[in-house]
C-alpha cells in the first residue's frame, strides 16, 4: 500500500481503501485473512479482505 494509506492505518486507525492498494500478491476471496505491507515490504497489519482478488 502507499505511504498515505500506511499513515491513515497506523496513526489514525482508519480502514484501508482500495485507492491505497498499490499491489496485490496471490489470490483471495472476500472474508479471507490477509496481510498488508508498507512500500518497503514491512508488515503493517493483518485483516479480513473485503473484496476478491
Phi and psi restraints in degrees (range 20) as a CNS / XPLOR table:
assign (resid 1 and name C) (resid 2 and name N)
       (resid 2 and name CA) (resid 2 and name C) 1.0 -79.0 20.0 2
assign (resid 2 and name N) (resid 2 and name CA)
       (resid 2 and name C) (resid 3 and name N) 1.0 167.2 20.0 2
assign (resid 2 and name C) (resid 3 and name N)
       (resid 3 and name CA) (resid 3 and name C) 1.0 -61.2 20.0 2
assign (resid 3 and name N) (resid 3 and name CA)
       (resid 3 and name C) (resid 4 and name N) 1.0 -36.0 20.0 2
assign (resid 3 and name C) (resid 4 and name N)
       (resid 4 and name CA) (resid 4 and name C) 1.0 -64.1 20.0 2
assign (resid 4 and name N) (resid 4 and name CA)
       (resid 4 and name C) (resid 5 and name N) 1.0 -38.9 20.0 2
assign (resid 4 and name C) (resid 5 and name N)
       (resid 5 and name CA) (resid 5 and name C) 1.0 -67.7 20.0 2
assign (resid 5 and name N) (resid 5 and name CA)
       (resid 5 and name C) (resid 6 and name N) 1.0 -39.0 20.0 2
assign (resid 5 and name C) (resid 6 and name N)
       (resid 6 and name CA) (resid 6 and name C) 1.0 -59.6 20.0 2
assign (resid 6 and name N) (resid 6 and name CA)
       (resid 6 and name C) (resid 7 and name N) 1.0 -47.1 20.0 2
assign (resid 6 and name C) (resid 7 and name N)
       (resid 7 and name CA) (resid 7 and name C) 1.0 -60.3 20.0 2
assign (resid 7 and name N) (resid 7 and name CA)
       (resid 7 and name C) (resid 8 and name N) 1.0 -44.5 20.0 2
assign (resid 7 and name C) (resid 8 and name N)
       (resid 8 and name CA) (resid 8 and name C) 1.0 -63.7 20.0 2
assign (resid 8 and name N) (resid 8 and name CA)
       (resid 8 and name C) (resid 9 and name N) 1.0 -39.8 20.0 2
assign (resid 8 and name C) (resid 9 and name N)
       (resid 9 and name CA) (resid 9 and name C) 1.0 -71.3 20.0 2
assign (resid 9 and name N) (resid 9 and name CA)
       (resid 9 and name C) (resid 10 and name N) 1.0 -50.2 20.0 2
assign (resid 9 and name C) (resid 10 and name N)
       (resid 10 and name CA) (resid 10 and name C) 1.0 -77.1 20.0 2
assign (resid 10 and name N) (resid 10 and name CA)
       (resid 10 and name C) (resid 11 and name N) 1.0 -46.7 20.0 2
assign (resid 10 and name C) (resid 11 and name N)
       (resid 11 and name CA) (resid 11 and name C) 1.0 -92.4 20.0 2
assign (resid 11 and name N) (resid 11 and name CA)
       (resid 11 and name C) (resid 12 and name N) 1.0 -25.2 20.0 2
assign (resid 11 and name C) (resid 12 and name N)
       (resid 12 and name CA) (resid 12 and name C) 1.0 -112.3 20.0 2
assign (resid 12 and name N) (resid 12 and name CA)
       (resid 12 and name C) (resid 13 and name N) 1.0 -5.0 20.0 2
assign (resid 12 and name C) (resid 13 and name N)
       (resid 13 and name CA) (resid 13 and name C) 1.0 65.8 20.0 2
assign (resid 13 and name N) (resid 13 and name CA)
       (resid 13 and name C) (resid 14 and name N) 1.0 27.3 20.0 2
assign (resid 13 and name C) (resid 14 and name N)
       (resid 14 and name CA) (resid 14 and name C) 1.0 -84.3 20.0 2
assign (resid 14 and name N) (resid 14 and name CA)
       (resid 14 and name C) (resid 15 and name N) 1.0 168.8 20.0 2
assign (resid 14 and name C) (resid 15 and name N)
       (resid 15 and name CA) (resid 15 and name C) 1.0 -83.1 20.0 2
assign (resid 15 and name N) (resid 15 and name CA)
       (resid 15 and name C) (resid 16 and name N) 1.0 153.8 20.0 2
assign (resid 15 and name C) (resid 16 and name N)
       (resid 16 and name CA) (resid 16 and name C) 1.0 -81.7 20.0 2
assign (resid 16 and name N) (resid 16 and name CA)
       (resid 16 and name C) (resid 17 and name N) 1.0 123.0 20.0 2
assign (resid 16 and name C) (resid 17 and name N)
       (resid 17 and name CA) (resid 17 and name C) 1.0 -95.2 20.0 2
assign (resid 17 and name N) (resid 17 and name CA)
       (resid 17 and name C) (resid 18 and name N) 1.0 152.3 20.0 2
assign (resid 17 and name C) (resid 18 and name N)
       (resid 18 and name CA) (resid 18 and name C) 1.0 -54.0 20.0 2
assign (resid 18 and name N) (resid 18 and name CA)
       (resid 18 and name C) (resid 19 and name N) 1.0 -32.8 20.0 2
assign (resid 18 and name C) (resid 19 and name N)
       (resid 19 and name CA) (resid 19 and name C) 1.0 -63.5 20.0 2
assign (resid 19 and name N) (resid 19 and name CA)
       (resid 19 and name C) (resid 20 and name N) 1.0 -24.9 20.0 2
assign (resid 19 and name C) (resid 20 and name N)
       (resid 20 and name CA) (resid 20 and name C) 1.0 -83.9 20.0 2
assign (resid 20 and name N) (resid 20 and name CA)
       (resid 20 and name C) (resid 21 and name N) 1.0 -8.1 20.0 2
assign (resid 20 and name C) (resid 21 and name N)
       (resid 21 and name CA) (resid 21 and name C) 1.0 -84.9 20.0 2
assign (resid 21 and name N) (resid 21 and name CA)
       (resid 21 and name C) (resid 22 and name N) 1.0 123.8 20.0 2
assign (resid 21 and name C) (resid 22 and name N)
       (resid 22 and name CA) (resid 22 and name C) 1.0 -106.0 20.0 2
assign (resid 22 and name N) (resid 22 and name CA)
       (resid 22 and name C) (resid 23 and name N) 1.0 -17.8 20.0 2
assign (resid 22 and name C) (resid 23 and name N)
       (resid 23 and name CA) (resid 23 and name C) 1.0 -158.9 20.0 2
assign (resid 23 and name N) (resid 23 and name CA)
       (resid 23 and name C) (resid 24 and name N) 1.0 144.0 20.0 2
assign (resid 23 and name C) (resid 24 and name N)
       (resid 24 and name CA) (resid 24 and name C) 1.0 -125.4 20.0 2
assign (resid 24 and name N) (resid 24 and name CA)
       (resid 24 and name C) (resid 25 and name N) 1.0 131.3 20.0 2
assign (resid 24 and name C) (resid 25 and name N)
       (resid 25 and name CA) (resid 25 and name C) 1.0 -117.4 20.0 2
assign (resid 25 and name N) (resid 25 and name CA)
       (resid 25 and name C) (resid 26 and name N) 1.0 129.2 20.0 2
assign (resid 25 and name C) (resid 26 and name N)
       (resid 26 and name CA) (resid 26 and name C) 1.0 85.6 20.0 2
assign (resid 26 and name N) (resid 26 and name CA)
       (resid 26 and name C) (resid 27 and name N) 1.0 175.6 20.0 2
assign (resid 26 and name C) (resid 27 and name N)
       (resid 27 and name CA) (resid 27 and name C) 1.0 -110.3 20.0 2
assign (resid 27 and name N) (resid 27 and name CA)
       (resid 27 and name C) (resid 28 and name N) 1.0 142.1 20.0 2
assign (resid 27 and name C) (resid 28 and name N)
       (resid 28 and name CA) (resid 28 and name C) 1.0 -155.9 20.0 2
assign (resid 28 and name N) (resid 28 and name CA)
       (resid 28 and name C) (resid 29 and name N) 1.0 162.6 20.0 2
assign (resid 28 and name C) (resid 29 and name N)
       (resid 29 and name CA) (resid 29 and name C) 1.0 -112.1 20.0 2
assign (resid 29 and name N) (resid 29 and name CA)
       (resid 29 and name C) (resid 30 and name N) 1.0 157.1 20.0 2
assign (resid 29 and name C) (resid 30 and name N)
       (resid 30 and name CA) (resid 30 and name C) 1.0 -54.7 20.0 2
assign (resid 30 and name N) (resid 30 and name CA)
       (resid 30 and name C) (resid 31 and name N) 1.0 133.6 20.0 2
assign (resid 30 and name C) (resid 31 and name N)
       (resid 31 and name CA) (resid 31 and name C) 1.0 99.1 20.0 2
assign (resid 31 and name N) (resid 31 and name CA)
       (resid 31 and name C) (resid 32 and name N) 1.0 -14.6 20.0 2
assign (resid 31 and name C) (resid 32 and name N)
       (resid 32 and name CA) (resid 32 and name C) 1.0 -75.1 20.0 2
assign (resid 32 and name N) (resid 32 and name CA)
       (resid 32 and name C) (resid 33 and name N) 1.0 150.6 20.0 2
assign (resid 32 and name C) (resid 33 and name N)
       (resid 33 and name CA) (resid 33 and name C) 1.0 -74.8 20.0 2
assign (resid 33 and name N) (resid 33 and name CA)
       (resid 33 and name C) (resid 34 and name N) 1.0 136.4 20.0 2
assign (resid 33 and name C) (resid 34 and name N)
       (resid 34 and name CA) (resid 34 and name C) 1.0 -135.1 20.0 2
assign (resid 34 and name N) (resid 34 and name CA)
       (resid 34 and name C) (resid 35 and name N) 1.0 162.3 20.0 2
assign (resid 34 and name C) (resid 35 and name N)
       (resid 35 and name CA) (resid 35 and name C) 1.0 -112.9 20.0 2
assign (resid 35 and name N) (resid 35 and name CA)
       (resid 35 and name C) (resid 36 and name N) 1.0 144.4 20.0 2
assign (resid 35 and name C) (resid 36 and name N)
       (resid 36 and name CA) (resid 36 and name C) 1.0 -119.1 20.0 2
assign (resid 36 and name N) (resid 36 and name CA)
       (resid 36 and name C) (resid 37 and name N) 1.0 139.2 20.0 2
assign (resid 36 and name C) (resid 37 and name N)
       (resid 37 and name CA) (resid 37 and name C) 1.0 -125.5 20.0 2
assign (resid 37 and name N) (resid 37 and name CA)
       (resid 37 and name C) (resid 38 and name N) 1.0 158.4 20.0 2
assign (resid 37 and name C) (resid 38 and name N)
       (resid 38 and name CA) (resid 38 and name C) 1.0 -82.1 20.0 2
assign (resid 38 and name N) (resid 38 and name CA)
       (resid 38 and name C) (resid 39 and name N) 1.0 179.5 20.0 2
assign (resid 38 and name C) (resid 39 and name N)
       (resid 39 and name CA) (resid 39 and name C) 1.0 -60.1 20.0 2
assign (resid 39 and name N) (resid 39 and name CA)
       (resid 39 and name C) (resid 40 and name N) 1.0 -16.3 20.0 2
assign (resid 39 and name C) (resid 40 and name N)
       (resid 40 and name CA) (resid 40 and name C) 1.0 -97.7 20.0 2
assign (resid 40 and name N) (resid 40 and name CA)
       (resid 40 and name C) (resid 41 and name N) 1.0 2.0 20.0 2
assign (resid 40 and name C) (resid 41 and name N)
       (resid 41 and name CA) (resid 41 and name C) 1.0 87.1 20.0 2
assign (resid 41 and name N) (resid 41 and name CA)
       (resid 41 and name C) (resid 42 and name N) 1.0 6.4 20.0 2
assign (resid 41 and name C) (resid 42 and name N)
       (resid 42 and name CA) (resid 42 and name C) 1.0 -81.5 20.0 2
assign (resid 42 and name N) (resid 42 and name CA)
       (resid 42 and name C) (resid 43 and name N) 1.0 136.5 20.0 2
assign (resid 42 and name C) (resid 43 and name N)
       (resid 43 and name CA) (resid 43 and name C) 1.0 -62.9 20.0 2
assign (resid 43 and name N) (resid 43 and name CA)
       (resid 43 and name C) (resid 44 and name N) 1.0 127.5 20.0 2
assign (resid 43 and name C) (resid 44 and name N)
       (resid 44 and name CA) (resid 44 and name C) 1.0 -105.1 20.0 2
assign (resid 44 and name N) (resid 44 and name CA)
       (resid 44 and name C) (resid 45 and name N) 1.0 -35.7 20.0 2
assign (resid 44 and name C) (resid 45 and name N)
       (resid 45 and name CA) (resid 45 and name C) 1.0 -175.7 20.0 2
assign (resid 45 and name N) (resid 45 and name CA)
       (resid 45 and name C) (resid 46 and name N) 1.0 177.5 20.0 2
assign (resid 45 and name C) (resid 46 and name N)
       (resid 46 and name CA) (resid 46 and name C) 1.0 -128.8 20.0 2
assign (resid 46 and name N) (resid 46 and name CA)
       (resid 46 and name C) (resid 47 and name N) 1.0 150.7 20.0 2
assign (resid 46 and name C) (resid 47 and name N)
       (resid 47 and name CA) (resid 47 and name C) 1.0 -161.5 20.0 2
assign (resid 47 and name N) (resid 47 and name CA)
       (resid 47 and name C) (resid 48 and name N) 1.0 -169.1 20.0 2
assign (resid 47 and name C) (resid 48 and name N)
       (resid 48 and name CA) (resid 48 and name C) 1.0 -112.9 20.0 2
assign (resid 48 and name N) (resid 48 and name CA)
       (resid 48 and name C) (resid 49 and name N) 1.0 126.0 20.0 2
assign (resid 48 and name C) (resid 49 and name N)
       (resid 49 and name CA) (resid 49 and name C) 1.0 -64.8 20.0 2
assign (resid 49 and name N) (resid 49 and name CA)
       (resid 49 and name C) (resid 50 and name N) 1.0 135.3 20.0 2
assign (resid 49 and name C) (resid 50 and name N)
       (resid 50 and name CA) (resid 50 and name C) 1.0 -94.5 20.0 2
assign (resid 50 and name N) (resid 50 and name CA)
       (resid 50 and name C) (resid 51 and name N) 1.0 -13.4 20.0 2
assign (resid 50 and name C) (resid 51 and name N)
       (resid 51 and name CA) (resid 51 and name C) 1.0 -135.6 20.0 2
assign (resid 51 and name N) (resid 51 and name CA)
       (resid 51 and name C) (resid 52 and name N) 1.0 155.1 20.0 2
assign (resid 51 and name C) (resid 52 and name N)
       (resid 52 and name CA) (resid 52 and name C) 1.0 -76.0 20.0 2
assign (resid 52 and name N) (resid 52 and name CA)
       (resid 52 and name C) (resid 53 and name N) 1.0 151.0 20.0 2
